[in-house]
Amino acid sequence: MNGTGGATGGAGETTGSGEPGQAAEVAVFEELRPLLFSIAYRVLGSVGEAEDAVQETWLRYASAPNPPVSPKAFLSATVTRISIDVLRSARVRREQYVGDWLPEPLLSDPYEDPERAAELADSVSMAALLLLERLSPLERAVFVLREVFGFGFPEVAAAVDRSEAACRQLAVRARRHMADGRARFEADRVEREELAARFFDALQAGEVDGLRSLLSADVQLVGDGGGKAPALSRTLVGAEPVAKLLTSYVGRLSLVDASFEAREVNGRPGAVFRDRDGRVLFIWSLDVLDGHIQTVRAITNPDKLDHVGPVADGWKVAAEAQERQREEHRRQRER
């Protein structure tokens, strides 16, 4: 992975070959690569697995005996089928995952379509991706192709190798499951950004009361370390304990010169935290509902962060921060 936080690569990365006969295929593939990645990411909830699915799609495209009549249809169907297969095996691993499982954070979606901007933005949020986890692999793929990217049912049917009638039934079930779990009054983009700015200002200033006022009464703090980095052992619920824990933890990290930058994460407000050398410590994503922050999701698992850049040793940083805090307390007692 290139460490830029993006999801697209160059033609050389795609082919590993400079054969002139592949130039046209490479150009077509690179034009469609953002779409293919965005489909795969929504089906899989993983940047790394989505990139691998796109690469495997290229290999199948490049080795096809005859050029497809519609490269877009061929490539979309291929990446969808690969993603379905990967998801089926990934679901077993996720059931055995240590602690809470969260999707890999995405800082920027490479695919844009003004006509479907709302669907694309909504479908990439952490909340939406977690709802998609409730669907079967086929339901998820059909929902992504049909509801998010606007593919016609003939194209969807070809992609998942089912009849159009079966795909319509899958789409109905998927829409019902998604609708049942959606928040009823989600904030608009401006409100989210304003609230997030106040949240991070209060956090940086260590203002527990100010931070608490921005959190919903039943706010949840969810951590995903996968057993490979510091994380909550269970979800923390409630404005008071969440506000105290967040300000305390961020204050402790400041003692070792850790810092954060506000960033959009999966189309929602968030932040990237880094150690003193600029390596990624963890990423937060915020859900805003009814004028308050409803959920804070913290991804600390290094395997889910290395597409953003070099990753810090979370355990080492946490231990150093704790030791610095002890030293600070000792100095205060001695005064």
C-alpha positions in Angstrom: 0.0 0.0 0.0 1.2 3.5 -0.8 0.5 5.2 2.5 -1.3 8.2 1.0 -4.7 7.3 2.4 -6.0 6.9 -1.2 -7.2 3.9 -2.9 -6.1 4.2 -6.5 -2.8 3.2 -8.1 -1.0 3.9 -11.3 -1.0 1.8 -14.5 2.4 0.4 -13.6 1.1 -0.9 -10.3 -1.8 -2.5 -12.1 0.0 -4.4 -14.7 3.6 -4.9 -13.6 4.3 -5.0 -17.3 5.0 -2.5 -20.0 3.8 -4.4 -23.0 2.4 -2.0 -25.7 -0.5 -4.3 -26.5 -1.9 -3.8 -23.0 -1.9 0.0 -23.3 -5.6 0.3 -24.2 -6.6 -2.2 -21.6 -4.7 -0.3 -19.0 -6.3 3.0 -19.9 -9.8 1.5 -19.7 -9.1 -0.2 -16.4 -7.5 2.9 -14.8 -10.5 4.9 -15.8 -12.8 2.5 -14.0 -10.5 1.7 -11.1 -12.2 4.2 -8.7 -15.6 2.7 -9.4 -14.3 -0.8 -8.9 -12.6 0.1 -5.6 -15.7 1.8 -4.3 -17.9 -1.2 -5.1 -15.4 -3.6 -3.5 -14.9 -1.4 -0.4 -18.7 -1.2 0.3 -19.1 -4.9 -0.1 -16.1 -5.7 2.1 -15.6 -2.8 4.5 -11.9 -3.3 4.1 -9.5 -1.1 2.2 -6.8 -3.8 1.9 -9.3 -6.5 0.7 -10.9 -4.1 -1.7 -7.5 -3.2 -3.2 -6.7 -6.9 -3.5 -10.1 -7.5 -5.2 -9.4 -4.7 -7.7 -6.0 -6.2 -8.5 -7.4 -9.6 -9.0 -10.0 -8.1 -11.3 -7.3 -6.6 -13.4 -5.6 -9.9 -13.7 -8.7 -11.6 -15.0 -9.4 -8.7 -17.4 -5.9 -8.8 -18.8 -6.0 -12.5 -19.3 -9.5 -12.7 -20.9 -9.2 -14.4 -24.3 -11.4 -11.8 -25.9 -12.1 -8.1 -25.1 -15.5 -7.8 -23.4 -18.2 -5.9 -25.3 -18.7 -3.6 -22.2 -15.5 -3.3 -20.0 -17.5 -1.5 -17.3 -20.1 -4.4 -17.1 -17.3 -7.0 -17.2 -15.1 -5.3 -14.6 -18.0 -4.4 -12.3 -19.3 -8.0 -12.4 -15.9 -9.4 -11.8 -15.0 -7.3 -8.8 -18.4 -7.9 -7.3 -18.0 -11.7 -7.6 -14.5 -11.6 -6.2 -15.7 -9.4 -3.3 -18.6 -11.8 -2.5 -16.2 -14.7 -2.3 -13.8 -12.8 -0.1 -16.6 -11.6 2.1 -17.8 -15.2 2.7 -14.5 -16.2 4.1 -14.0 -12.9 5.9 -17.2 -13.3 7.8 -15.8 -16.3 9.6 -12.7 -14.4 10.6 -14.8 -11.5 11.8 -16.8 -13.8 14.1 -13.5 -14.8 15.7 -12.2 -11.2 15.9 -10.9 -10.0 19.2 -13.2 -7.3 20.5 -15.4 -5.1 18.5 -15.0 -5.2 14.7 -15.1 -2.0 12.7 -14.6 -1.3 9.0 -11.3 0.0 7.9 -11.4 3.8 7.8 -11.5 5.5 4.4 -10.2 9.1 4.2 -11.3 9.7 0.7 -13.6 7.8 -1.7 -11.9 7.8 -5.2 -15.2 7.5 -7.1 -17.5 10.5 -7.7 -20.8 10.7 -9.4 -22.7 14.0 -9.0 -26.0 12.3 -9.8 -25.6 9.8 -6.9 -23.6 11.9 -4.5 -26.0 11.5 -1.7 -26.2 7.7 -2.0 -22.4 7.4 -2.3 -21.8 9.6 0.8 -24.3 7.9 2.9 -23.3 4.4 2.0 -19.6 4.8 2.9 -20.3 6.0 6.5 -19.3 3.7 9.4 -22.9 3.4 10.5 -24.0 2.3 7.0 -21.1 -0.2 6.6 -22.0 -1.7 9.9 -25.6 -2.1 8.8 -24.4 -3.7 5.7 -22.7 -6.3 7.9 -26.2 -7.6 8.8 -26.9 -8.6 5.2 -25.9 -11.8 3.5 -23.1 -11.4 1.0 -25.5 -11.6 -1.9 -27.9 -9.1 -0.3 -25.0 -6.8 0.3 -23.7 -7.0 -3.2 -27.2 -6.4 -4.7 -27.8 -3.5 -2.4 -24.5 -1.8 -3.3 -24.8 -2.2 -7.0 -28.5 -1.3 -7.2 -29.1 1.2 -4.4 -25.7 2.9 -4.2 -24.4 2.8 -7.8 -27.7 2.7 -9.6 -27.0 -0.4 -11.7 -30.0 -1.8 -13.6 -31.4 -5.2 -12.5 -30.1 -6.9 -15.7 -26.6 -5.8 -14.8 -27.0 -6.7 -11.1 -28.3 -10.2 -12.1 -25.3 -10.7 -14.4 -22.9 -9.6 -11.7 -24.2 -11.9 -8.9 -25.2 -14.8 -11.3 -28.8 -14.8 -10.2 -32.1 -14.2 -12.0 -33.5 -10.6 -12.2 -36.5 -11.8 -10.1 -34.2 -13.2 -7.4 -32.2 -10.0 -7.4 -35.4 -7.9 -6.9 -36.2 -10.0 -3.9 -32.7 -9.7 -2.5 -32.9 -5.9 -3.0 -36.3 -5.7 -1.2 -34.9 -7.7 1.8 -31.7 -5.6 1.9 -33.6 -2.3 1.8 -35.8 -3.4 4.6 -32.9 -4.4 6.8 -31.1 -1.2 6.1 -34.1 1.0 6.7 -34.8 -0.8 10.0 -31.4 0.1 11.4 -31.0 3.7 10.1 -31.1 6.7 12.3 -34.3 8.8 11.7 -32.9 12.3 11.9 -29.3 12.4 10.9 -27.6 15.8 10.8 -26.7 17.6 7.6 -23.1 18.1 6.6 -22.8 21.7 7.9 -24.2 20.8 11.3 -21.9 17.8 11.5 -18.9 19.8 10.7 -19.8 22.6 13.2 -20.4 20.2 16.0 -17.3 18.2 15.3 -15.2 21.4 15.4 -16.6 22.3 18.8 -16.0 18.7 19.9 -12.3 18.8 19.0 -11.8 22.3 20.4 -13.2 21.1 23.8 -11.1 17.9 23.6 -7.9 19.8 22.9 -8.6 22.2 25.7 -9.4 19.4 28.1 -12.8 20.8 28.9 -14.8 17.9 30.3 -18.0 19.9 30.8 -17.8 21.4 27.3 -17.2 18.1 25.8 -20.0 16.4 27.8 -22.5 19.0 26.6 -21.9 18.0 23.0 -22.5 14.3 23.6 -25.8 12.6 23.6 -26.9 11.1 26.9 -26.4 7.6 25.6 -23.3 8.3 23.5 -21.2 5.2 22.8 -17.4 5.0 22.6 -16.4 1.9 20.6 -12.8 0.7 20.1 -11.3 -1.7 17.6 -7.8 -2.8 18.4 -8.2 -6.4 17.2 -5.9 -7.5 20.1 -3.0 -5.7 18.4 -3.2 -2.3 20.0 -4.7 -0.6 23.0 -8.5 -0.5 22.9 -11.6 -0.6 25.1 -12.4 -4.0 26.3 -16.1 -3.2 25.9 -18.2 -0.3 24.6 -18.4 2.6 27.0 -21.9 4.3 27.2 -22.9 7.6 28.7 -21.9 11.3 28.3 -20.2 11.6 31.7 -17.8 8.6 31.5 -17.1 9.1 27.8 -16.2 12.8 28.2 -13.9 12.0 31.2 -12.2 9.2 29.4 -11.6 11.1 26.2 -10.2 14.2 27.8 -8.0 12.1 30.1 -6.7 10.0 27.4 -6.0 12.8 24.9 -4.4 14.8 27.7 -2.1 11.9 28.6 -1.1 11.5 24.9 -0.2 15.2 24.7 2.5 14.5 27.3 4.4 12.5 24.7 3.8 15.1 21.9 1.1 13.1 20.2 -1.3 15.2 18.1 -4.4 15.0 16.0 -5.7 16.5 12.8 -9.4 16.7 12.1 -10.2 14.8 8.9 -13.3 13.5 7.1 -13.4 9.8 7.8 -15.9 7.7 5.7 -17.7 10.8 4.8 -18.2 11.9 8.4 -16.2 14.1 10.8 -13.2 12.4 12.3 -9.6 12.7 13.2 -6.2 11.1 12.6 -4.0 10.8 15.7 -0.2 10.6 15.3 2.8 10.2 17.5 5.6 12.7 17.7 7.2 11.3 14.6 4.0 11.6 12.5 3.1 7.9 12.6 -0.5 7.0 12.8 -1.7 6.0 16.2 -5.4 5.6 15.6 -8.4 7.1 13.8 -11.7 8.4 15.1 -15.0 8.6 13.3 -18.0 10.5 14.8 -21.7 10.0 14.3 -23.9 13.0 14.7 -27.6 12.7 15.5 -30.2 15.2 16.8 -27.6 17.9 17.5 -25.3 15.7 19.5 -22.5 13.2 18.9 -24.0 9.8 19.2 -21.0 7.5 18.6 -17.3 7.8 18.7 -15.5 5.0 16.9 -11.8 4.5 17.5 -9.8 2.3 15.2 -6.4 1.4 16.7 -5.7 -2.0 15.0 -2.5 -1.3 13.0 -3.6 -3.7 10.3 -6.5 -1.3 9.5 -4.3 1.8 9.5 -1.3 1.1 7.3 -3.0 2.3 4.1 -3.0 5.8 5.7 0.8 5.9 6.4 3.4 4.4 8.7 1.8 3.1 11.9 3.1 3.8 15.4 3.5 1.2 18.1 0.3 1.9 20.1 1.4 -0.2 23.1 4.8 1.6 23.4 3.2 5.1 23.1 0.5 4.3 25.7 3.2 3.0 28.1 5.3 6.1 27.6 2.3 8.3 28.1 1.4 6.6 31.3 4.9 6.9 32.7 5.0 10.6 31.8 1.7 11.0 33.6 3.1 9.3 36.7 6.1 11.6 36.6 3.9 14.6 36.3 1.8 13.5 39.3 5.0 12.9 41.4 6.3 16.4 40.6 3.0 17.9 41.6 3.0 16.1 44.9 6.6 17.3 45.6 5.7 20.9 45.1 
